[in-house]
Amino acid sequence: MRGKELDIIVEKELQLMLIEGFEKSPISHKSLYDRLIKKGFIHGSL
């Protein structure tokens, strides 16, 4: 997955993290990356 499609998925995931709150889902590069890997949106390393 790449380009605009990946941008949309990242944006949606960040919005979900905001809704969940900082205590449950701290927003960082690492936590976003881990969530995208866990959900199968990306594979391997960046």
C-alpha positions, 0 to 999 in steps of 0.5 A: 500500500502506498501513496494517497491510499496509505495517507488516508489509512494513516489519517483515519488511524490517527483520528482513532487514536485521538478518540481513544485518548492519550492514556490508551493510545499515545500518539507517536511514530512508533505507536502508529507504526505498531498499529498499522503493522498489527492491522496488516496495513503495512508489512516490514520496516519503513 
